[in-house]
Amino acid sequence: MPLGKINYLFLGIGTVVIALSYSIMYLENGAYGFFSLYISPVILVGAYAWILFALLYRRKA
């Protein structure tokens, strides 16, 4: 099995963070809101990097 339990946990955390970030952007309902312009892009880049990390992570033996 190429991915372990911890990888799936990390993937789930990243997916939830991405979904929450997009949801908050949608709820703000403005293209020029503070969260839409400044906070959400940083959170999304971090969450996508976290998912990449989750896919590449391997425990040390």
Helices and strands as residue ranges (DSSP letters): H 5-28, H 34-34, I 35-39, H 40-56
